[in-house]
Amino acid sequence: MGPEEIRAREPHIAGVAALDVPSTGIVSAEDLVRTYARLATDQGANVVPHAKIVSLTAQPGAIRVGLHIGDAEDAQDETFEARCVINAAGLYADEVAVLLGNKSWRIYPVRGEYCEIRGPRRSLINALVYPLPHTDALSLGVHFTKTLWGTVLLGPTARYVEGKDNYERDRLAIADFVLGAKPLLPEVEEADLQLGYSGLRPKLVPPGGKGYADFVITRDADVPHSIHLVGMDSPGLTAAPAVAGYVAKMVEEMMD
């Protein structure tokens, strides 16, 4: 699309050319994950929240799994045997791999932060607007997302942080978001924004590193009854059904 078509779709967006992707859509991530859990339970899976894996011990034809379940006051330890272990532990996938003796990966947390445009100014954006990707490997750049609940998200940013639980410390100021947003949306001002939520990406490229490294999906060379999913960065949520189908075939081959 050229400038005139951009203005017809998004009157407040500044651009000289754009690609229209009719299949683009949005979901509520929380509702999606809850639905996955419900569907899994309906198929006979046992979902165990508030559980931490404390040990993985390879045995002939199986893996012994040690769990610490529950909060401090009523916690209990459980052990069971699994014919296959799929390590899809997100930020902690490298640590789970180490429990099996695999030290192939190290995850570096990268925090992404969002602002929200609320009130009448949310009409500045009609749909989803993305810039051209930046040259760095961390982020596509700040983009605009019209949410299911009627607000507009601005973000995410991308910054290496210390700690896999560091969602809030030393957050960016609203002025930083405005600086990144104005090339696409010149009318946006600080008064239009309020700080939103943040999340952490499991990057495999260290600070200062070059190139891309993500979506590692592989069987463990030394523990063949385990599969590792490491560095499942964006768009991991979008790709989850396809990744699940791919891994399910790996499990079938493993069990044959």
NUZA-740139 format. One line per field, with one value per residue (C-alpha): residue number from 1; residue in one letter; x, y, z. Coordinates in pm, 1 decimal. Each point is the difference from the previous one (the first is absolute). Layout:
nr (NUM,...)
rest (A,...)
east (X,...)
north (Y,...)
up (Z,...)
//
This chain:
nr (1,2,3,4,5,6,7,8,9,10,11,12,13,14,15,16,17,18,19,20,21,22,23,24,25,26,27,28,29,30,31,32,33,34,35,36,37,38,39,40,41,42,43,44,45,46,47,48,49,50,51,52,53,54,55,56,57,58,59,60,61,62,63,64,65,66,67,68,69,70,71,72,73,74,75,76,77,78,79,80,81,82,83,84,85,86,87,88,89,90,91,92,93,94,95,96,97,98,99,100,101,102,103,104,105,106,107,108,109,110,111,112,113,114,115,116,117,118,119,120,121,122,123,124,125,126,127,128,129,130,131,132,133,134,135,136,137,138,139,140,141,142,143,144,145,146,147,148,149,150,151,152,153,154,155,156,157,158,159,160,161,162,163,164,165,166,167,168,169,170,171,172,173,174,175,176,177,178,179,180,181,182,183,184,185,186,187,188,189,190,191,192,193,194,195,196,197,198,199,200,201,202,203,204,205,206,207,208,209,210,211,212,213,214,215,216,217,218,219,220,221,222,223,224,225,226,227,228,229,230,231,232,233,234,235,236,237,238,239,240,241,242,243,244,245,246,247,248,249,250,251,252,253,254,255,256)
rest (M,G,P,E,E,I,R,A,R,E,P,H,I,A,G,V,A,A,L,D,V,P,S,T,G,I,V,S,A,E,D,L,V,R,T,Y,A,R,L,A,T,D,Q,G,A,N,V,V,P,H,A,K,I,V,S,L,T,A,Q,P,G,A,I,R,V,G,L,H,I,G,D,A,E,D,A,Q,D,E,T,F,E,A,R,C,V,I,N,A,A,G,L,Y,A,D,E,V,A,V,L,L,G,N,K,S,W,R,I,Y,P,V,R,G,E,Y,C,E,I,R,G,P,R,R,S,L,I,N,A,L,V,Y,P,L,P,H,T,D,A,L,S,L,G,V,H,F,T,K,T,L,W,G,T,V,L,L,G,P,T,A,R,Y,V,E,G,K,D,N,Y,E,R,D,R,L,A,I,A,D,F,V,L,G,A,K,P,L,L,P,E,V,E,E,A,D,L,Q,L,G,Y,S,G,L,R,P,K,L,V,P,P,G,G,K,G,Y,A,D,F,V,I,T,R,D,A,D,V,P,H,S,I,H,L,V,G,M,D,S,P,G,L,T,A,A,P,A,V,A,G,Y,V,A,K,M,V,E,E,M,M,D)
east (0.0,111.5,-49.8,-361.0,-104.4,179.8,-189.8,-329.6,68.7,192.5,-47.9,246.4,286.0,295.5,136.6,107.0,-80.9,-158.4,-81.9,-357.4,-30.6,-369.8,59.2,140.3,-196.0,26.6,-92.1,-11.9,315.6,-134.6,-326.6,189.3,225.9,-298.7,-173.0,306.8,-0.5,-372.5,32.8,300.2,-189.8,-297.2,239.2,120.4,300.4,78.4,87.5,203.0,35.2,241.7,242.8,375.5,215.9,286.9,152.1,7.1,170.8,42.2,-79.3,-29.7,-308.8,-119.7,85.7,-63.0,-149.4,18.1,-251.5,-40.2,-370.1,-182.1,84.8,238.3,-255.6,-158.6,267.4,60.5,247.3,-110.5,191.3,-124.8,136.4,-59.9,50.3,82.2,80.6,-60.6,191.5,-202.9,87.5,37.0,244.1,109.9,46.4,378.1,-18.6,-230.5,241.0,283.8,-199.2,47.4,369.7,-38.7,185.5,-38.3,-197.4,-16.2,-303.4,39.1,-323.0,-105.6,-279.8,-268.1,-215.5,-330.0,-192.2,-372.1,-194.2,-331.0,-307.8,-103.4,358.2,-4.8,-186.6,337.8,51.7,-254.7,175.5,356.2,289.2,359.4,314.8,271.4,217.2,299.4,349.9,66.7,-96.2,-202.1,-322.5,-223.0,-29.8,-284.0,-335.7,-369.1,-258.4,-374.4,-97.1,-311.7,-89.1,8.6,330.8,307.2,330.2,324.4,308.4,176.0,340.9,298.2,272.9,225.5,-61.3,154.0,-224.4,-275.3,-251.2,89.0,-328.5,-10.5,337.3,126.5,-286.8,8.6,-169.7,-301.9,219.2,209.1,-309.4,-103.3,343.6,-35.0,-361.0,7.4,162.2,-309.6,-259.2,104.6,-307.2,67.9,98.4,105.6,-342.7,-157.5,195.3,21.6,242.5,-130.4,132.9,336.3,127.3,327.0,132.7,234.4,283.3,290.5,213.4,197.7,27.5,224.2,-41.2,-85.6,-254.7,-299.2,-34.4,-344.3,-259.0,235.5,-210.8,210.8,28.7,267.4,299.7,82.5,-354.4,-202.8,-330.2,8.0,-72.2,118.2,-177.2,241.6,1.1,-370.1,-7.7,-270.7,-205.1,-2.7,-359.0,-124.2,197.4,-102.8,-250.5,248.0,284.1,-222.0,-82.2,369.2,99.4,-287.8,143.6,341.7,-159.6,-176.8,327.8,168.3,-263.7,0.1)
north (0.0,354.1,314.5,57.4,-354.1,27.3,319.2,-168.1,-286.3,184.9,378.5,86.6,-226.5,149.1,-230.3,-13.4,-368.6,-290.3,-368.1,-109.3,-338.2,-98.8,-312.8,197.3,-33.0,27.0,-219.9,33.5,-183.8,-81.2,-139.8,-198.7,-165.0,-79.8,-157.0,-210.9,-122.2,-84.2,-187.4,-192.4,-95.2,-111.0,-232.0,-158.5,217.1,91.0,366.8,60.6,372.5,137.0,-284.1,18.2,-267.7,-72.0,-306.9,-193.4,-337.3,-202.2,-370.6,-275.5,85.3,273.1,315.2,33.3,342.9,161.8,277.2,246.6,84.5,277.5,302.2,1.1,-88.5,-301.6,-98.0,-363.2,-194.6,-246.7,-236.4,-177.5,-161.6,141.7,-179.1,339.4,344.5,311.3,295.7,307.1,205.4,337.4,220.1,-301.0,-249.6,23.0,-82.7,-295.9,-127.3,16.4,-235.0,-258.6,82.4,209.8,331.6,92.4,320.8,313.3,225.2,377.4,173.2,296.7,215.2,143.2,281.9,146.1,323.1,37.2,267.6,34.8,216.2,180.7,16.4,-376.3,84.9,109.5,-367.9,-221.3,-338.5,-138.8,215.8,-124.0,185.4,-155.1,-224.5,165.7,-110.1,-136.5,-355.1,89.9,145.7,73.3,349.0,174.0,-74.1,66.7,-264.2,60.7,-236.8,-208.2,223.2,321.3,156.4,42.9,-155.1,174.3,-220.7,-216.9,143.3,-235.1,18.3,-258.5,-22.6,-181.7,-265.7,-218.3,161.2,360.8,128.2,339.0,131.6,313.2,21.3,242.3,337.8,88.8,252.5,-288.9,-155.7,328.2,35.6,-340.9,51.6,344.2,-106.0,-213.2,194.2,368.4,110.8,-214.0,187.4,-100.9,92.1,-264.6,-286.5,-192.1,-277.7,-349.4,-346.0,-157.2,-343.9,-187.4,-170.4,-302.1,112.1,-229.0,281.5,172.0,377.1,131.2,-317.5,-3.1,-188.1,-207.4,-316.1,-116.3,-277.2,-285.9,-318.9,-311.7,-338.3,-27.0,-182.8,-171.5,-47.1,-109.2,-2.6,377.9,286.9,357.1,314.7,283.7,366.6,-2.5,370.4,200.4,-118.9,-303.3,54.3,40.3,-303.9,-219.0,-221.9,-63.4,-64.3,-241.1,-195.0,-18.7,-121.8,-250.5,-168.0,-12.6,-173.6,-250.6,-86.2,-32.6,-244.7,-220.2)
up (0.0,-71.8,212.5,-110.8,88.8,334.1,81.6,-94.3,242.1,270.8,-35.7,278.1,-109.1,-188.1,-268.0,-362.8,-59.0,186.8,-32.0,67.2,175.0,-0.1,212.6,294.8,323.8,377.2,294.7,376.2,106.8,348.3,-135.6,-262.5,259.4,222.7,-299.0,-78.4,361.5,-11.4,-329.9,131.2,315.3,-208.9,-187.2,323.8,87.8,360.1,43.9,316.7,81.9,260.6,-71.0,-45.6,-157.1,239.0,-163.4,-327.7,2.8,-318.4,29.1,-261.1,-204.4,237.4,194.3,372.8,73.8,340.4,74.1,284.2,6.2,182.8,210.1,294.3,268.1,-168.2,-251.3,-79.9,-210.9,-263.9,-227.2,-311.5,-312.6,-348.4,-331.6,-150.4,141.9,-211.9,135.0,-97.6,307.1,-170.3,186.9,204.2,-283.9,32.5,370.9,-59.5,-266.7,255.1,226.1,-275.8,-27.1,-315.1,18.3,-367.2,53.2,208.3,-1.8,30.0,106.4,-211.1,136.7,-222.6,137.9,-119.5,31.0,-61.1,-183.9,181.5,-30.2,-318.3,-129.9,-58.7,-321.7,-140.3,-96.0,-174.1,-14.6,23.1,-122.3,-13.3,-110.5,-212.2,220.7,164.0,-89.2,349.5,92.5,307.0,-132.3,-296.7,141.1,180.7,-160.3,61.5,88.4,34.2,281.0,56.2,295.8,-203.8,95.9,-219.7,107.2,-89.8,16.7,78.4,67.7,33.8,262.6,164.0,375.1,291.8,148.1,-142.6,235.3,-84.1,-141.0,171.2,117.9,-178.3,-245.8,-290.8,21.1,-213.5,-183.3,-133.3,-156.9,-157.6,-157.6,-164.6,-104.1,-161.7,-330.8,-66.6,198.2,8.1,199.3,306.0,317.5,349.7,136.5,-224.9,156.6,323.0,88.1,-68.3,70.3,-76.4,-94.6,-38.3,-313.5,24.4,-225.7,-88.0,-144.1,279.7,42.4,-273.9,-201.1,-368.8,-205.9,99.1,207.5,98.9,-34.6,86.2,-12.7,40.9,165.5,266.3,-143.7,331.4,135.8,-303.6,185.3,43.7,-238.0,58.2,-118.2,74.4,-99.6,-87.7,-65.9,-174.2,-186.9,229.1,111.9,-356.1,-113.5,295.8,-190.0,-281.9,246.4,196.6,-316.3,-89.7,346.6,11.1,-310.9,168.5,298.8,-224.3,-171.6,338.2,124.9,-312.4)
//
